[in-house]
Every structure is written in C-alpha cells, then in structure tokens.
Amino acid sequence: MSFVEYSECIQDGDVVIVFLGHESMMPLQVQKGAQTQTRYGAIRHSSDLIGRRFGSKVTCSKGGWVYVLHPTPELWTVNLPHRTQILYSTDIATITLMLDLKPGAVVCESGTGSGSLSHAILRTIAPTGHLHTVEFHAERSQKVQEEFRRHRVGHLVTVRNQDVCRQGFGVEGVADAVFLDIPSPWEAIVHAKTAIKRQGGRLCSFSPCIEQVQRSCEALQAAGFCELSTVEVLLRVHEARSVTMALPDFGPQEDHAHFNPAPSNATATLKTATPPREMAAHTGYLTFATKERE
Ligand SMILES: C[S@@+](CC[C@H](N)C(=O)[O-])C[C@H]1O[C@@H](n2cnc3c(N)ncnc32)[C@H](O)[C@@H]1O
C-alpha cells in the first residue's frame, strides 16, 4: 500500500480506512496479531485484514460489518489526526488546478501543518516530482515525517524544520510552484521567489482574512509577481430526494376554462434537489500569482 500507488491486497504495516457507515470512518494501521475495537465488535488484523482485497466487506466479532478501503489523500483529509487547522478537498482541488500541478512537478510548501494538502500534492506530483515542505513547529514536522514514511511517500518529500519567513525553503531555483498557508505570508514572498525556477512558476497563498490578502498582494507586487488574483471557493451540496406534494385545487372546472384542476385530495411525488439551508462557507481566500521567466 502506498498513498500514490494502488495495491490489490492488504499487507502487514498498511494503513487502511475503515468505513463504519455514513460519514463514519477511521484510519487503522494493520499489525499482525493486533485487534481493533469498533461499535460492531473487534476486527482481527491477521484473519480479517491481512491478505484481503482493499474494498472488502469485513464482518466484525459482534456480527456487524465494515468496509476496509484503500487510503487516498481525500480519505486521509477527512480522517487524519488534527494537529492544526487543515485544508479540505474543495480548496485543494482549486490549488492543484491553478498551480498547474502534475507528475514530475517540484513544489515548495509552508507550513506543513497536519499534512492534509501535502498528501494531495504528493499524489499529484508522483512518481518523479518532489515536495519541499517547511514547518517550524518541531513536533509537527516530526509527526508528519513519520506519517509520510508510514504512507510510503517519504522518498517524494523533504521536510525542513525551520522558519520559512527567516530561512526560506532551503532550495533555490527549483520549484514549479510554491504554496503558503502561514499567518504572515507576506514575509515569505521573497523566499518563494528565490525557490521558483528561473523559467518562472506559480504561487498560491491561503489566508482566512482579507487584511492578510491585502498585505500579501502588496508584497507580491513589490517582488515583481504578476497575474495576481484572489478567489474564494464555496461548495454547495444539493440534497436529492423525493417529495410528495398536494396538487393545487383551482375550484370547479367551468370557472377555469384553460386549467385542468386536480381533485382536492390529489398529490404528486416529485424528485427535487434542494440546496442546504446552512452550509460550511468561508474557509479562506486563495491568492494566486505568477513569477515570469527571469
Ligand atoms: C494552518 S497550518 C497548515 C495546514 C496545512 N496546509 C494542512 O493542510 O494540513 C499552518 C502551519 O504553519 C506553521 N507555520 C506558521 N508560521 C510558520 C513559519 N514562519 N515557518 C514555518 N512554519 C510556519 C504552523 O506551525 C502550522 O503548523
């Protein structure tokens, strides 16, 4: 198992995502001889997981069942241990598209945080690209390195435990793209410029507040970046369902020559798709910019 390559069967040491039912999942590291308790009973790793195909339905000791899924960056994003705020798939999709990330790309990122975005970047740039990610919090940088190793993507990423605003990314002229998710991105813009290739590249900065965006845009312009644009991405999920509605009664037919009124108790069942009354809205602003060829 690797987060960048699909495997057929579960092996000792793999990470699997246990799907317990609608919107309930948990990550699990497979270990010969171990057991994991769920609300449906125990999962015995040796007999229930090792050698089984990813996607299998596994019956737990109390008779209930779960699905064991191959990990993906999207599943990791909704299952990872939160050490910080993280980026979610809606923003990640836009970042991946607008930074033109693809296999072989070299990317610089800071901060690494909980590694939600990092895993998505790694899957996109594999098998020949590289991610240089900078995190100044020592424990976070150590934990995320362990996860990269466990997820068998360690060869695609270098984690540096340093302050990106003071020490930069530790590389010069190699990056196709730079991504910033730090409180003061304007302080890292000159280092981003240094990290990007002489042929040019793209930059994205994620900030929750518009004041941060304003300062970042000033720093981007001062550093000679062009094509600045800021977007906010909102996801609206429509719920599809059947509804039964009373048909309107327009009274006796002779009064409504052009209508065909329904009997007063008539109903119709319709399919509808309704937007939610409430939704998770603002996450942050994504500011994009281009460094032109030097
Ligand atoms: C919001 S989190 C990043 C979350 C990450 N994008 C994800 O999807 O999991 C911000 C991280 O940036 C780190 N950070 C803040 N300022 C930094 C700096 N100047 N240099 C390096 N890391 C920094 C913080 O320690 C924190 O872990």
The ligand as a Tripos MOL2 file, in Angstrom:
@<TRIPOS>MOLECULE
LIG
   27    29     1     0     0
SMALL
NO_CHARGES

@<TRIPOS>ATOM
      1 C1         -2.8850   26.0270    9.1730 C.3       1 LIG1
      2 S1         -1.4630   25.0670    9.3680 S.3       1 LIG1
      3 C2         -1.1880   24.4010    7.7580 C.3       1 LIG1
      4 C3         -2.1520   23.2990    7.4210 C.3       1 LIG1
      5 C4         -1.8110   22.5520    6.1710 C.3       1 LIG1
      6 N1         -1.9460   23.3950    4.9980 N.3       1 LIG1
      7 C5         -2.6960   21.3310    6.0470 C.2       1 LIG1
      8 O1         -3.4640   21.2470    5.0750 O.co2     1 LIG1
      9 O2         -2.6130   20.4290    6.9100 O.co2     1 LIG1
     10 C6         -0.1830   26.2820    9.4710 C.3       1 LIG1
     11 C7          1.1380   25.7030    9.8770 C.3       1 LIG1
     12 O3          2.1350   26.6350    9.5420 O.3       1 LIG1
     13 C8          3.1350   26.5900   10.5340 C.3       1 LIG1
     14 N2          3.8610   27.8840   10.4440 N.ar      1 LIG1
     15 C9          3.3820   29.1100   10.7700 C.ar      1 LIG1
     16 N3          4.3210   30.0510   10.5150 N.ar      1 LIG1
     17 C10         5.4040   29.4030   10.0220 C.ar      1 LIG1
     18 C11         6.6860   29.8370    9.5890 C.ar      1 LIG1
     19 N4          7.0330   31.1330    9.6240 N.pl3     1 LIG1
     20 N5          7.5650   28.9060    9.1360 N.ar      1 LIG1
     21 C12         7.2010   27.6000    9.1040 C.ar      1 LIG1
     22 N6          6.0050   27.1280    9.5210 N.ar      1 LIG1
     23 C13         5.1180   28.0190    9.9620 C.ar      1 LIG1
     24 C14         2.3680   26.3610   11.8240 C.3       1 LIG1
     25 O4          3.2010   25.7870   12.8240 O.3       1 LIG1
     26 C15         1.2700   25.4070   11.3450 C.3       1 LIG1
     27 O5          1.6440   24.0740   11.5590 O.3       1 LIG1
@<TRIPOS>BOND
     1     1     2 1
     2     2     3 1
     3     2    10 1
     4     3     4 1
     5     4     5 1
     6     5     6 1
     7     5     7 1
     8     7     8 2
     9     7     9 1
    10    10    11 1
    11    11    12 1
    12    11    26 1
    13    12    13 1
    14    13    14 1
    15    13    24 1
    16    14    15 ar
    17    14    23 ar
    18    15    16 ar
    19    16    17 ar
    20    17    18 ar
    21    17    23 ar
    22    18    19 1
    23    18    20 ar
    24    20    21 ar
    25    21    22 ar
    26    22    23 ar
    27    24    25 1
    28    24    26 1
    29    26    27 1
@<TRIPOS>SUBSTRUCTURE
     1 LIG1         1 GROUP 0 **** ****
